[in-house]
Amino acid sequence: GAHRILEAREHVPGLPGEVGAVAVSIDKQTLAVGALDGTLELRPLQPLPKFSAPAFEELVAAQKRGKALEQQAKWPEAVEHYRKYAAMAQEATGRLGEFTAIMTDCLGQALVSVDQTDKGLKEMQRALDVWQQIGREDVVAPSAIVLGIYYRDLGDLAKSAALLERAVKLHEKLSGPDDLHTASARYALATTYYQQGRFEEAKKLFQKSLEIREKKLGPDDRHVALSAGGLGAVYAAMGQPEVAARFYDRGIGILLHDDKLSDRLNLCGLLNNLGLLYAGLGQYDQAESRLKLCLKLAKRKTGTYDLRDVNFLNSLATIYLGARQFDKAEPLLKQSIEIIEKANGPDDLFLSTALANLAALETTSGRPSEAEKLLRRALAIKEAKLGADHPDLVMLLYSLGGTEIRLGHATEAKSLLERALKIAKTRLPADHPLTTRCLTDQAVLLGIEGRWDDAVQAADAARRSGSRYASGALTMLSEQEQLKFLNPDADFGQQFQQAASMAYVRAQDPAVLEASAGWILNGKAIAHQILSMRSLELRKMDH
């Protein structure tokens, strides 16, 4: 019965998953496979390799010894150990033996741990193929998740998505759509979709994983916090900060009460994201406090930072740049770049963020030529890693376009902004703040060209988009924070002034004067609307 089915799975490629019975002919030349649907299939039987009880026991013991080496972080020894026993397992059980797959997978993960990533992933893929061929879909599903996450971390998002999509389908088939394993597979796939800029698809998967985890684990479980954090990241990327903040706060509230190291790192990630959200709204004090807590939690016992902390150092530098505290931003950026280049070389994806921030510092220091070099290097890295139409390129293209304007290269700036707008309009929501920025600069360029009708149209589109975004963003801020957001020195205020200044340049153009007056009145209306809403909320609380 079961023993014969196992032998058949190991030595007959392509055996169907739903096996009802297996019989071997007396001369051991033919295998009869009876499926649960009533069909019967005859096929030649390959000779079974000898697999003695001592060999079985030795492989079981070898697997335990390998795990012990991993726990002691003796990865080079683990690699040689697994290599030896993967060969032994194949000799004892055949290429399609379960122990062959187990040892091969362990060898792959050990190779990754000693920075032989390409070799390691090939071994893990080999193991996955064996599990698939012998019909062990219950092992294929979790193995595909592990491999998919490895590929995501390496920046191969297409391979990651393919593996994780496969894992989701298998878990839905094996465990059902509302199982916790299915929720974990959806969460992993949602994370890859988010990195690909497929925000709507990611949002649906994060939401579904959140619903399942809340139902199965309760509202305060760490996995609920992770799903909430994922939704926060998606809403932030889609330009809905007021919704993003609610999900970030929920995840932070759960993880603050957990002392596990892994949860501390996840907490740092959520604090980092919330800090950047506030920085984007000009709330630098709030942003700085969250990033400082994040770095305090992340700091090693040695008192230093490493590659895992680069994202947090970059984020704090971003905040200091926005707050115009350049002396604090510069050492953080140089430290980040040094850590990344030393660990991962000159073409790492994380490096592009640090380079773009350093370019912003060069721009404010009056060195646009240096900023241009840094931005082009950052853009080349992201294009190579993410593709030519990824949403993450919009900010880089916008910044590079602005730099080209400062250098007097209007034609190049126009081309860059048009490309940024094309990506923003197809890959980002209509009222995303990056779309507003690109439209505002496009209006400036059109004005330089003397195309004032087109310039007014672009500026009007920018103001409408910016006003709708502001209406949502202001609801999450206190009255004092709202005034900071609307301040003339903040992003929203600067873009507003940029558009309204057309009336000064074109004082004799009735169409421009009328549009400018409309923008001013609309801006005042937004401020009064938000203040009125806050007043009503306070009255409700008093009653």
N, C-alpha and C positions, 0 to 999 in steps of 0.2 A: 504493500500500500504506500504509505508515506515515504518509505525509504526508496522505493522504485521511482516514485514521482520526482524525488530530489535528484536521483541519478539521471533521470531523463532530462530534467531541466539543465543539469550541468553539462551534458554531453550531446544534446541534440539542439542545435541552434534553431531559434524561431518557434519553440514549443508554445502553444497557446496558453494564455494565463489561466483560463477556466478549465482545468483538467479534472475529469471525473474519475478516471481509472487508467492505469498503464499496465500493459502486459508485455513480457519479453518471450520470444519464441524459444523452444527447447534448444535449438542450435545457436541461440544468442546472435542471430543475424538480423532479426526483424523486430521492430518496436511497434506495438499497437497502442494508439493514443485515443482514448474515448473522452470526448468533450461533454460538458454538462448539457449542451444543446442537443445531444443524441447522436452527433456525427462521430464516425470512426475513421481514423487515418492510419495507414500503414507506411512505415518509412524504415530505411536501413539503419541498423544500430551500430554506432562506432564502438570499437573495443573500449571497455572501461579501464582506465589506468588503475594500477594497484594502489590502494589507499589504506594502509594498515592502521590498526588502533594506535600503536606507538607514534606513528607519524601525525595522526589527528591530535593526540595529546600534546605532542611537541609544538604544533602550530598554535594550539590554544594557549599554551604557556608562553610562547614567543610573542603573541599579541599582548599579553599582560606585561611582559618585560618591556616591550616597546612603549606602552603607555606610561610605565614608570620612568623611562628615560625622558619622555615628553614632560612629565610633571617636574622633573629635575632640570628642565631646560637644556638637556644634553642633546641638542639637535643634530650635530654631526654624527654622534654615535647612533642616534635613532635612525638616521638615513641609512647607514651601513647595515644596521640590524634589519630594517624593513626590506632593504634590497636583497639581502641574503634569504630571508624567509618568503619573499614574494616569488623568488626563483624556485625555492623548495616546494611551495604550494602549487605552483604551476606543474612541476614535475609529478607531484603526488596526486593532484586532482584534475589536471588538465587546464587548458587555457580558459575554459568557461566554468571553472570551479569557484564556489563561493569564497573559499579561503584565498584564492588567487585575487579575487576582487577586493577582499578586505585588506590584504597586505599591500596591494598595489595602491589603493586609496590612501592608506597610512603613509606609504612611501611618498606619494605626491604631496601630502600636507607637510611632511617633514622637509622635503626639498624646498617648498615655498618658505619655510621658516629659516632656512639657511641661505635665502636670497637667490636660489636657483628656481625662480618663479616659472619660467617657460617650461622647463623640464617637469616641474611639479604639477603644473596644470595639465600637461599631456598625460601624466600618469593618472591623475584624478579622472580625466576624460576616458581613459582606457578602462578604469574600474567602472565608471558609469555605463559604458557600452556593454560590459560583461553583465552587469545587473539587468540591463534592458534585454539582452539576448536570452538570458535564462528566465525571463518573465517575472523578476522580482520588482514589480512596480512600487511596492511598499518601501523599497530601498532607493529606487531611482528618484522618487519625489524629494526626500530630504537631501540626497546627494546633489541633485540639481540646484537646490537652494544654496548650498555651501559653495558650489562652483560658480553659480551666478553672482554671488556676493563678491567672490574673489575677482571675477572679471570686472565688476563694477568698480571695485577699489583700484583696479589697474587702468580704469578709464575706457575699457572696451564695452561701451554701453549696449551696443547691438547684440553681442554675444550674451551679455548679462540678461537682457530683456528676453531673448529667445529661451534661455534655460529657465528663467523664472516663470515665464508664461507656461512652459511645459509643466513645471512643478505645481502651479495653481490648478491646471486641468487635472493632473493626477490626484492631487489632494481632494478636489471636488468629487472625483470619481470614487476614490477609496474611502473617504471619510465623510463626505457630504458637504454642502455649501456653507453650513453653519458650524463647522468644527473648528476648534482652536488651531489645529495644524493648518487648515485652510486659511484661517485669519493671518497666521504668520507668513504663509506664502504670499498672500495678497499684500501684506505690509512690505515685504522684501521687493516685490514687483513694483509697488507704488513708489518706493524710494528710487528705483532705477528710472521709472517714467518721469519722476520729478527732475532728476538730473538730465534727462533727455529734453526737458522743456515741454513734456506732454502733460500739462497741468490738469486739464479736465479729467483725463483718465486716472491720473494719480489721485485726484480728490475723491473720486468714486471708490477707489480701492482702499484708501485710508479710512474713509467714512465707514465702509463695510467692516473693515477690521476692527474699528472702534466699537461698532455696535455689537459684534460678536464677543469681543473681550469684555465689554461692560456686562453683558448678559451672563457670561460664563464665569468671570473672575471677580465681578463686583466693581464699583466705581472708583476704588482707590488702589487698584493694582498697578504695578509698574508698567505692565504691557499696555494698559489703558493710557498711561502718561505718554508712552512712545507714539501711539497712534494719534493722540491729541497733538503732540509736537509735530508730527508729519503733516497733519491738516493745517496747523499754524504756518508751516513753511510754504505750503501751497497757496494759502490765501495771501500771504505776504508777497509771494512772487506774482500773484494775479492783481496786486494793487488794491487789496482790501485790508488795510492794517487794523481797522477796528475789529474785524472778525479774527484775524490772525492773533491779535493780542489776547483775546479770550481763551483761545486754545493753548497758547504758550503758557499763560498764567495757570491754567488748569494742570498742565503737565508739570510745571515747576512746583505747584502746591503739593502734588503727590510725591515727587521725588525728593523734596526737602526733608521728608521724614524717613528716608531710607539711607542706611550707612554703607551699603555695598559699594565697592570700588567702581563696578560697571555702571551703577546708577548715578554715582557721582559724576562720571564722565558724561553720561546722558544729560544730567542736570546742567553741566557746563555748556553743553550744546544748546539747550533751550535758553539759558541765560544769555548766551552769545547772540542768538537769533533775535531775542526780544530787545537786547541792547541796540542792535543794528536797526530794528524797526523804529525805536524811539529816535535814533540818530537821523533816520530818513525824514522824520517829522520835525527836526530841529531841536529836539529835547535832549541836549547833550549831557546835562547833569544826570538825568535818569539813565541815559545810555551808559555813561561812565560808571555809575555805581554798580550796574549789573555786570559789566565787563570786569571790573576790579574784583567782585565776588567770584566770578567765573575763574579768573586767573589765580586767585587765592586757593580755590578748591583744587585746581589742576596742578599747582606747583609740586614738583617732585621733592622727595625727602632731601635730595642734594641741594635744593634751593635753586635749581635751574629749570629751564624749559627745553622741550625737545620737539620732534616733528609733530607729535600729537597735539601740541599747543599752538602751532603756527597760525591756525585759523583765528584763535582768540587774540593773539598778538596783532594780527592784521586788522581785526575788527576794532580793537582799541585805538590803533593808529588811524583808522577811518574816522572814528569819533573825534579824535584830536584835530584831524584835518578840518572837519566840519566846524569845529569850535575855534578854528584858527590858532590852535596851540601847536605851532609847527615844531618848536623845540622839543616837545614831548613825542611827536609823531615820528620824527626822523630816526632816532635810535631803535625804536620798535620795528620799523620797516627794514632797516639794515640787518637787524638781528634775525628777522624772519627770512630774508633772502639768503643769509649765510647758512641758516639751519637747513633750508630746503635744498639749496644747491649742493651742500655737503652730503645730504642723505639721498637725494633722488636725481641729482644732475640738473643741467640748465634748461630742460624742456618739461619740467613737471607742471601739471595743471594748476596746483596751488600757487606756483611761482607767478603766474599771470596776474593774480589779484594783488600780490605785493608790488609787482612792477607797475601796475596801474596806479596804485596809491602813491608810489614814489614819483610817478609822472605828475600827479596832482600837486605834490610838494614842489617839484621843479617849476611847474607853471606859476604857482603863487610866488615863487622866488624870482620870477622874471627870466626863466630859462626855458622858453618854449621849444627850442631846438632839441634840448636834452629830453624834454618830456615827449616829443614826437618819437625819438628813438625807442624810448621805453614802451610807449603805447604800441608801436608797430611790433615790437618783440612780443608783448603780451598778446596782441591780436593773433600773431602767427601761431603761438602755442595753443590758444583756444580753438582756432580754426582747425588745426591738425587733430586735436583731441576730441572736439565736439561736433565738427562739421560747419559748413559755411552759413547755415541758416538757424543756428541755435540761438534762443532768446538771450543767453548770456553775452552774446556779441554786441547787443544793442548799446549797452553802456559804454563799451570800449569804442565802438564806432562813433558814438555821440561825442565822447571825450576827444577822440582823435580829430573829429570834424571841428570842434571848438578850437583845438590847438592849431589846426591849419588856418582857421580864420585869423588867429593872432599872428601867424606868420605871413599873412597876406596871400595865402594860396586859396582864393575863393573857389576856383573850379574844383580842386581836389576836395575841399570842404563840402561842396555841394554834392559831389558823388558819394562821399562817405555818409552824409546825412540822409540822402535818398535811400541808400542801402539799409541804414539803420531803421528808417521809417517803414520800409517794405517788410523787414523782419518783424518789427513791432506790430504792424497792422495784421499780419498773418499769424503770429505766434503768441501775442499778448492780448489781454482784454482791451476794449476800446478806450477806457479811461485810465489806462496805466500811466503813472507819472513819467516814465521814460518816453512814452509817446508824446506827452505834453512838452517835454524838454526838446525833443527832436523837432516838433512843429514850431516851437518858439525860435530856435536857431535857424530853421528853414525860412521863417518870415524875415529874419535879419538879412539873410543872403539874398532873398528876393528883392528886398528893399535896396541893397547895395547894387543890384542889377537894374534898378529902376522899374521893376515890375510891381508897382504898388498895389494894383488890384489883387494880384496873386498873393502878395505879402499880407494884405489885410485878411484875405480868406484863410491863409495858414495861421495867422495870429488869432483869428476868431475861433478856429477849430481848437487851437491850443488852450484858449481861455475857457471854452465850453468843457473840454476834457478836464482841465485843471480844477474847474469849479465843482464838477461832479465828484471828483476824487476828494477835494477838500471837504465837501459836505459830509462824506462818510468818515474821513480821518478825524475831523474836529470833534466828533461825538465821543471819542475815547479819551479826550484830554480834559484836564481841569481848565477853569477860566484863564488862569495865568498861563498855562501851557498853550491854550488857543491863541492868546495874544502873541506868544513867541512864534507860533507857526505862521501867523499873519504878518509878522514883523517885516518891514521893508528889506532887512538884511538877510532874511531867510530865503530858501529856494523859491517858495510860493510867491513871496513878495517881490523878489528880483525878477522872476518871469512876468509877473503882473506889470511891474514898472517898464520892463523891456517892451511889452506890447503897447502899453499906454503912451510910451514916449514917441510912438509914430505920429501922434497928433502934434507934437512939438516940431518934428522934422517936416511934416506935411500940413502946416498950419492953414494953407489955402485950399486944401482938398476936403470938400464937404463929406465925402464918403468915409474918409479916414477919421475925421472929427466925430462923426456920428458913431462909428464903431468904437472909438476910444471911450466916448462918453458911456456907451452901453457896457463896456468892460468894467469901468469904474463903478457904475451903479450896481452891476451884478455882484462885484466884489463886496460892496457894502452890504448888499442884501444877504449874502451868505453869512457874514459876521453877525448881522442882526438875527437871522434865522436861528443860528446855533445858540446864541445867547438867550433867545426867547425859549428855546427847547430846554435849556438848562434851568431857567427860571421856573418853568412849569414842573420839571422834575423835583426841584426843591420844595415847591408848594405841596406836591403830592406827599413828600416825605413829612412835611410839617403836619399834614392832616392824618 
